[in-house]
Amino acid sequence: MTQYVRKIEAEAVQLSKKDRAELVRRLIATLDQGHDFDAEQVWLDEAERRLSSYQKGDSKSIPAENVFDALLSSH
């Protein structure tokens, strides 16, 4: 990390949580320019599909605790 970036970071952490969140959102948006214009809609559609499948009983849920335990035990 350059000295310039460290200086910006030191100033940014002094911002309110709301302002930091907005800054992060804007910075991330600059990385995503020109790519996957419809990605958000695709993810929303997928979430709706999964919720519908779960509500119909076509898929099962796994408690988060079990998922995290499995992840931790695999390392």
PyMOL commands that set and color helices and strands:
alter all, ss='L'
color gray80, all
select helices_A, chain A and resi 3-12+17-31+39-56+64-73
alter helices_A, ss='H'
color red, helices_A
deselect
rebuild
show_as cartoon
